Amino acid sequence: MEIYFKKSLKMIKILGINKQYEYQNLISNFLVLSIESLKYMANKKTFKEIVDMAKEVE
């Protein structure tokens, strides 16, 4: 599960995703975690916080 979490964050960073609907489109095409799963694993309440966290991922 941790692997998919990091993969999801990297995809957000690489593709420059800033909006939740942009990520929703990504979910349908790639094997990445749902928004709810990302929020749970990151202990964040908003997608904006997830995006900020993704910018720090190597």
C-alpha positions as CSV (number, residue, x, y, z in Angstrom):
1,M,0.0,0.0,0.0
2,E,2.9,2.3,0.8
3,I,4.2,1.8,-2.7
4,Y,1.0,3.0,-4.3
5,F,0.9,6.0,-1.9
6,K,4.3,7.2,-3.1
7,K,3.4,6.4,-6.7
8,S,0.3,8.5,-6.4
9,L,2.1,11.4,-4.9
10,K,4.8,11.2,-7.6
11,M,2.1,11.3,-10.3
12,I,0.6,14.4,-8.8
13,K,4.0,16.1,-8.8
14,I,5.1,15.0,-12.2
15,L,1.9,15.9,-14.0
16,G,1.4,19.1,-12.1
17,I,-2.0,18.2,-10.8
18,N,-3.6,21.0,-8.6
19,K,-7.3,20.2,-8.7
20,Q,-9.2,17.2,-7.4
21,Y,-11.0,16.7,-10.7
22,E,-7.7,16.4,-12.5
23,Y,-6.7,13.6,-10.2
24,Q,-10.1,11.9,-10.7
25,N,-9.2,11.7,-14.4
26,L,-5.9,10.1,-13.5
27,I,-7.5,7.4,-11.4
28,S,-9.4,6.1,-14.4
29,N,-6.2,5.6,-16.5
30,F,-3.6,4.6,-14.0
31,L,-3.3,2.3,-10.9
32,V,-3.1,5.0,-8.2
33,L,-4.9,5.4,-4.9
34,S,-8.3,7.1,-4.6
35,I,-8.5,10.6,-3.1
36,E,-10.0,9.2,0.1
37,S,-7.2,6.7,0.5
38,L,-4.6,9.4,-0.1
39,K,-6.2,11.7,2.5
40,Y,-6.3,8.8,5.0
41,M,-2.7,7.6,4.5
42,A,-1.4,11.2,4.6
43,N,-3.5,12.2,7.6
44,K,-4.7,15.3,5.6
45,K,-8.2,16.7,5.2
46,T,-8.0,18.5,1.8
47,F,-6.6,17.6,-1.6
48,K,-4.6,20.9,-1.5
49,E,-2.6,19.5,1.4
50,I,-2.0,16.3,-0.6
51,V,-0.7,18.4,-3.6
52,D,1.7,20.3,-1.2
53,M,2.9,17.0,0.2
54,A,3.4,15.6,-3.4
55,K,5.7,18.5,-4.2
56,E,8.1,17.4,-1.6
57,V,8.3,13.7,-2.8
58,E,11.5,12.7,-4.5
